[in-house]
Amino acid sequence: FLETHGTEVDLILDATDNFDTRLLVNDFAYKYNIPWIYGGVVQSTYIEAAFIPGQTPCFNCLMPQLPVINMTCDTVGVIQPAVTMTTSLQTRDALKILTETPFTPKLTYGDIWEGTHYTFGFSRMFKADCHTCSEHATYPHLNHTDLQFATLCGRDTVQYN
């Protein structure tokens, strides 16, 4: 589905709730040279980063460095201000990408409840053997065959399982 219908988009904005789908989006975005913006929320914490093929390391390269959050939305939920913060940061980066405004993508992480907010540069986190953004990319998550998807009725929406 993605390779048939998604290759003509200018940007992918993450609104998913699991890492399997994000890894699929990451492979797709890097294979087709489409910027994508990651956003995640658990409880009161938020995280955001823009991934630009050819300019930044990919999500796979960054994953070992992401803050470990042992909670899930299923177990602890989310609070709306953390969602608002994440989507605001994603919108900021989307506007910069779409208007071709130069910027240096950074990982932003914070806790709206505690009032903490951090940004980290990640341009030097390229992994030479990365299966997604290295010279010898194989895009393993695009080739993962046991993912199931369904097109939702009446919308341009796909659900991946």
N, C-alpha and C positions, 0 to 999 in steps of 0.2 A: 504494500500500500504506500509506504513512504516514498519509495523510489519511483513509483508511478505518479503520485500526486504532489509530492512535497519539494521537488527540486527547483521550482520556480519562485520560492519565497525569498524575501530579502533578509529575514531574521527569524529566529526561533526563540520564543519566550517560554521558559520552563514554568509550568504550573502543575507539575506532576507530584506524586506522593511516594515515589519509590526509586531506589537506585538502579534497578534493572532497566526501567524505562529511560532514566537519565543516561545510562551507558549506551543504550540504543540511539538516543538523540545525539549524543556526543559523536559516535561513529558516523552517523548519517551526516551531521553538520560538517565534520572534517573531510569526509569523502567528497562532499559536494560543495565545499568551500563556503558554507553558510554560517555567519556568526550566530551564536546562541548565548542566552543569558540564563544562568542557573539561579534559582532561588529556593531556599528551604526554610521551614519554620517548624519548631517543636517547642511546645509550651510557650515560654517567653523569649526564646532565642531565635535569632535570624542569621542567615548567611546568604551572600549574593556574590556572583562573579560573572563577568563577561568573558566568553571564550571566542577568540577570533582566529580562525584557521590561517596559518602562515605568519601570525603575529604573536600568539600566546601559546603556551603549553595547553594541552587539552585537559579535560576533566579527569581522565585516567592518570595523567602525570601528577595531578594535584591531590587525588584521593588520599594517598598516605599522609598528607599534611593537614587534611581537614580536621577540625576539632571533633573529637570523639563524643558523640551524644548517644548515650545508651538508652535514652527514652524514645518513644515513638508517639505519633499523634494518637494512635489507638489507645495507648496507656495513660497519657497525660494531657492530651488535647493541645490546643493552641489558644493564645489570647489574641484578640483582634489587633491591638497595636503592633504586635510583632509581624503580623501579616501585612499591615499597612506599611511598616518600615521596609519590608522586603520588596513589596511591589513598587514602592516609591523609588528605591534604588534601582530596580530592574527598569523602570520607566525612564529614569535619568540616563542609564547606559544605552537603552534602546534609542532614545532621541539623539544621543551623540553619534551612535553608529549610523542611523538612518539619515542624519543630516551631514554625515562625513566630517564631524567635528573631531579634531585630533584629541586623543586622551590616552592615558596609560591605564589599562584595565588592572584592577586590584580586587583581591578578595576582601569582602567586608563581613565582619562577624560581630554580633553583639547580643546583649540581653536587655531587652526593653524594661524588664522589671527591676533589674539591678542598676540600670543606667550606664551600662558599659557599651563601648563602640570602638572597634579596632579595624584598621585597614592594613593589608599586607600586600606588597608587590610579589608577583609570582612569575615574572618573566624568565627567571633563571632556573625554573623547575622542570624544564624539558627533560624527559628520560630518553636517552639515545635508543633504547630498545622498545619504546612504546608501540603497541600494536595499532594505535589510532593516529598518532601525529608524527611518527618517525618517517624517515625516508622509505622504509620498507613496511608501510602500514598494511595490515590485513583486515581491519575492521571486524573483529571477531563477533561483536554483538549484533552486527547486521546479518551475519551468517548463522546466528543462533536459531535453530529451526523449531524449537518447542514453544516459542512465544505465540500466543493466540491473540487475535484481534477481532474486533467487531465494529462495523460502522454503525453509529447510533442513528436511529430513524429521524429524518427531517432536519438533520444538522450536518455541517461539515466537521464532524467530530468522530474520532476513532478511539476506542478503548482497548488498551493492551493488557493482557493478563499474563 
